[in-house]
């Protein structure tokens, strides 16, 4: 655990730097929004596309990994949604918001830098499959629950936090149908686009032209620091909610239950230690900031979701290294 903490400490230090810069007004909201937009829309997609394009598809993708990780996420999603409805008598929108917060990890802004730091480029395949499972399937399921539970269109205006502002670019803009929301959150998600393009190159067996590959690698190399700084700045603008039971319950489901179930299913699928470690670490990531975007858009307890993001991210400073010490080969 100590070795992993020493390896990952610069990553969490950059998050803390962004937090301090926002709290002491060294960087304004517009500046943080620019950092977040650059990382989310350009640098992270370039990084993912570059990594995947260099790997044979058979080595980067494993259907057993995808099925096990998706199965763990779907199980946690259903359990959290049902418990929310049963214990708090909340509607479908709140249940969907809680379930999405418990299963959508911060893959872009935190997962990519962390997994590259401990697993290197061989983490590209697991990251890509996690994006497809969580962003491509579980996130739309949460959006559908919030949209249907809301029962009417909504446009709640500004989004709190610079990272949320970057992610909301694909989903705001007034009243739209459920299908349009789902397409915007998945197929138009820049990181999903990066995964698809990189996988297409890997599947073709060809290599990107040298200048293109160097360009993507150069832009992608800035993704980690910029994304982490923007994440820290967004956390400085989040507030804790009063519903501590729900907040802590969702955080526990995200940081403990999801990784434990992923470990069990990945091992049952017969995957090797490195694949198991990658999947568990992905499941152990804190809640993604863009979950707040949809909770705010559909008026599904956005303040509570914001608190869940903050609590899970702060707690992950301890829980993530602990999980890593248990699963890394």
Rosetta blueprint (number, residue, H / E / L):
1 X L
2 X H
3 X H
4 X H
5 X H
6 X H
7 X H
8 X H
9 X H
10 X H
11 X H
12 X H
13 X H
14 X H
15 X H
16 X H
17 X H
18 X H
19 X H
20 X H
21 X H
22 X H
23 X H
24 X L
25 X L
26 X L
27 X L
28 X L
29 X H
30 X H
31 X H
32 X H
33 X H
34 X H
35 X H
36 X H
37 X H
38 X H
39 X H
40 X H
41 X H
42 X H
43 X H
44 X H
45 X H
46 X H
47 X H
48 X H
49 X H
50 X H
51 X H
52 X H
53 X H
54 X L
55 X L
56 X L
57 X H
58 X H
59 X H
60 X H
61 X L
62 X L
63 X H
64 X H
65 X H
66 X H
67 X H
68 X H
69 X H
70 X H
71 X H
72 X H
73 X H
74 X H
75 X H
76 X H
77 X H
78 X H
79 X H
80 X H
81 X H
82 X H
83 X H
84 X H
85 X H
86 X H
87 X H
88 X H
89 X L
90 X L
91 X L
92 X H
93 X H
94 X H
95 X H
96 X H
97 X H
98 X H
99 X H
100 X H
101 X H
102 X H
103 X H
104 X L
105 X E
106 X L
107 X H
108 X H
109 X H
110 X H
111 X H
112 X H
113 X H
114 X H
115 X H
116 X H
117 X H
118 X H
119 X H
120 X H
121 X H
122 X H
123 X H
124 X H
125 X H
126 X H
127 X H
128 X H
129 X H
130 X H
131 X H
132 X H
133 X H
134 X H
135 X H
136 X H
137 X H
138 X H
139 X H
140 X H
141 X H
142 X H
143 X H
144 X H
145 X H
146 X H
147 X H
148 X H
149 X H
150 X H
151 X L
152 X L
153 X L
154 X L
155 X L
156 X L
157 X L
158 X L
159 X L
160 X L
161 X L
162 X H
163 X H
164 X H
165 X H
166 X H
167 X H
168 X H
169 X H
170 X H
171 X L
172 X L
173 X L
174 X L
175 X L
176 X L
177 X L
178 X H
179 X H
180 X H
181 X H
182 X H
183 X H
184 X H
185 X H
186 X L
187 X L
188 X L
189 X L
190 X H
191 X H
192 X H
193 X H
194 X H
195 X H
196 X H
197 X H
198 X H
199 X H
200 X H
201 X H
202 X H
203 X H
204 X H
205 X L
206 X L
207 X L
208 X L
209 X L
210 X H
211 X H
212 X H
213 X H
214 X H
215 X H
216 X H
217 X H
218 X H
219 X H
220 X H
221 X L
222 X L
223 X H
224 X H
225 X H
226 X H
227 X H
228 X H
229 X H
230 X H
231 X H
232 X H
233 X H
234 X H
235 X H
236 X L
237 X L
238 X L
239 X L
240 X L
241 X L
242 X L
243 X L
244 X H
245 X H
246 X H
247 X H
248 X H
249 X H
250 X H
251 X H
252 X H
253 X H
254 X H
255 X H
256 X H
257 X H
258 X H
259 X H
260 X H
261 X H
262 X H
263 X H
264 X H
265 X H
266 X H
267 X H
268 X H
269 X L
270 X L
271 X L
272 X L
273 X H
274 X H
275 X H
276 X H
277 X H
278 X H
279 X H
280 X H
281 X H
282 X H
283 X H
284 X L
285 X L
286 X L
287 X E
288 X L
289 X L
290 X H
291 X H
292 X H
293 X H
294 X H
295 X H
296 X H
297 X H
298 X L
299 X L
300 X L
301 X L
302 X H
303 X H
304 X H
305 X H
306 X H
307 X H
308 X H
309 X H
310 X H
311 X H
312 X H
313 X H
314 X H
315 X H
316 X H
317 X H
318 X H
319 X H
320 X H
321 X H
322 X H
323 X H
324 X H
325 X H
326 X H
327 X H
328 X L
329 X L
